[in-house]
Amino acid sequence: MPRGIARDHDEKRTALRKGAAAYFARHGYDRASMTGAATQCGVSKALLYHYYDSKEALLYDILDAHLSELTEVVEDVRTQGLGALIRVILAAYEDADAEHKLQLDALATLPADMQAPLVALQRRLLYAMSGAVVMERPGLSGDRLRAVTMSVFGILNWFYMWHRPGKGLTRAEYAALAADFVKGGIAAV
């Protein structure tokens, strides 16, 4: 009889994703190993392989969980305007710096068939942001809309590089500043 799924399967998987993401982000995905990820997570390599049959499968699960959660919160507020979208994105990025770094640095290392669903999630995020930009500035389209949309993500995506919790602006204060900054910029386009 096949072994059933443990009651804490999802919690273990979440902990493995979180620990491995921190390890991959710190050491660089290309230089990281499953042995190192297992050590970081405080589990045996065998246990890690019980959940993931390869380093690529682990990276895929990390990015899929991160982008799926981000897409869900973004789509929940996308009709509430640009400020709400910026706030939820920055809130979703909290405690996800490693996952975010991997999205930027390692997604392209996955095979094309694994990249495709992740890129589709990214496109949904871009579509939601483009919609919020157009709500703010009706008539903006084409290359200018794309440039503005990507600029907004640029402002948000690099927050993790310079922000230090407990120093300077809080995440919420930066979200308000970024929203005002972006709205002012859009008005000037």
C-alpha positions in Angstrom: 0.0 0.0 0.0 1.4 3.4 -0.9 2.5 5.7 1.9 0.0 8.6 2.5 0.9 12.2 2.6 2.0 13.4 6.0 -0.3 15.8 7.8 2.4 18.5 7.8 3.4 18.0 4.2 2.4 21.5 3.0 4.2 23.1 6.0 7.4 21.1 5.4 7.3 22.0 1.7 6.8 25.7 2.6 9.8 25.6 5.0 11.9 23.8 2.4 11.1 26.5 -0.2 11.9 29.3 2.2 15.1 27.8 3.4 16.3 26.9 -0.1 15.3 30.3 -1.5 17.5 32.0 1.1 20.4 29.6 0.4 20.1 30.0 -3.4 19.8 33.8 -3.2 22.8 34.1 -0.9 25.1 31.7 -2.8 23.8 32.2 -6.3 21.6 29.6 -7.8 24.2 28.4 -10.3 26.7 27.8 -7.6 24.3 26.3 -5.1 23.7 22.6 -4.5 21.0 20.4 -3.1 23.3 19.4 -0.3 23.8 23.0 0.7 20.0 23.6 0.4 19.3 20.6 2.7 21.9 21.8 5.2 20.4 25.3 5.2 16.9 23.8 5.8 18.2 21.6 8.6 17.1 18.4 6.8 18.8 15.5 5.1 19.5 15.5 1.4 17.3 12.4 1.2 14.4 14.3 2.7 14.9 17.2 0.3 14.9 14.7 -2.6 11.7 13.2 -1.2 10.0 16.5 -1.9 11.9 17.6 -5.0 13.5 15.4 -7.6 15.9 18.1 -8.8 17.4 21.5 -8.1 15.3 22.8 -11.0 12.1 21.4 -9.5 12.9 23.1 -6.2 13.6 26.4 -7.9 10.4 26.1 -10.0 8.3 25.5 -6.9 9.9 28.5 -5.1 9.2 30.8 -8.0 5.7 29.4 -8.8 4.6 29.8 -5.1 6.1 33.4 -5.0 4.6 34.5 -8.3 1.2 32.8 -7.7 0.8 34.5 -4.3 1.9 37.8 -5.8 -0.5 37.4 -8.7 -3.4 36.6 -6.4 -3.0 39.6 -4.2 -2.5 41.9 -7.2 -5.6 40.6 -9.0 -7.6 41.1 -5.8 -6.9 44.9 -5.8 -6.2 45.7 -9.5 -9.4 47.7 -9.9 -8.6 49.8 -6.8 -6.0 51.9 -8.6 -2.3 52.4 -8.8 -1.7 53.3 -5.1 -3.4 50.1 -3.9 -1.5 48.0 -6.4 1.9 49.5 -5.3 1.0 48.9 -1.6 0.0 45.3 -2.1 3.1 44.5 -4.2 5.4 46.0 -1.6 3.6 44.2 1.2 3.8 40.9 -0.7 7.5 41.4 -1.3 8.1 41.6 2.5 9.9 38.5 3.7 10.3 37.4 0.1 13.6 39.1 -0.8 15.2 35.8 -1.5 12.4 34.7 -3.8 12.3 38.0 -5.5 16.1 37.9 -6.1 15.7 34.4 -7.6 12.9 35.6 -9.8 15.2 38.3 -11.2 18.4 36.2 -11.3 17.6 32.6 -11.8 14.3 32.2 -13.7 16.1 32.2 -17.0 18.2 29.2 -16.0 15.2 26.9 -16.0 14.3 24.9 -19.0 11.8 26.5 -21.4 8.9 24.3 -20.4 9.4 25.2 -16.7 9.9 28.9 -17.5 6.7 29.2 -19.6 4.1 29.1 -16.7 6.2 31.4 -14.6 6.5 33.9 -17.4 2.7 33.7 -17.9 2.3 34.7 -14.2 4.7 37.6 -14.8 2.7 38.7 -17.7 -0.5 38.7 -15.6 1.3 41.0 -13.2 2.4 43.3 -16.0 -1.2 43.3 -17.4 -2.6 44.3 -14.0 0.0 47.1 -13.6 -0.6 48.4 -17.1 -4.3 48.5 -16.4 -3.7 50.5 -13.2 -1.4 52.9 -15.2 -4.1 53.4 -17.8 -6.7 54.1 -15.0 -4.4 56.8 -13.9 -3.6 58.1 -17.4 -6.3 57.1 -19.9 -5.1 57.1 -23.5 -1.5 56.0 -22.6 -0.7 53.1 -24.9 1.9 51.3 -26.9 5.6 51.7 -26.2 5.0 54.6 -23.7 2.6 52.4 -21.7 5.1 49.6 -21.6 7.9 51.9 -20.6 5.8 53.4 -17.8 4.7 50.0 -16.6 8.2 48.6 -16.5 9.5 51.8 -14.8 6.9 51.3 -12.0 8.2 47.7 -11.5 11.7 49.0 -11.6 10.9 51.3 -8.7 9.3 48.4 -6.7 11.6 45.5 -7.7 14.8 47.0 -6.4 13.4 48.1 -3.0 14.9 44.9 -1.4 18.4 46.0 -2.5 18.6 49.1 -0.4 15.9 48.9 2.2 16.9 47.9 5.7 14.0 47.1 8.1 14.0 49.5 11.1 16.0 52.1 9.3 14.6 55.0 7.2 11.2 54.7 5.6 8.9 51.8 6.5 7.6 49.7 3.7 4.2 51.4 3.9 5.8 54.9 3.9 7.8 53.9 0.8 4.7 52.6 -0.9 3.0 55.9 -0.4 6.0 57.8 -1.6 6.4 55.5 -4.6 2.7 55.9 -5.5 2.9 59.7 -5.3 6.1 59.6 -7.3 4.7 57.4 -10.0 1.4 59.3 -10.2 3.3 62.6 -10.6 5.5 61.0 -13.3 2.5 59.6 -15.2 0.8 63.0 -15.1 3.8 64.5 -16.7 4.0 61.9 -19.6 
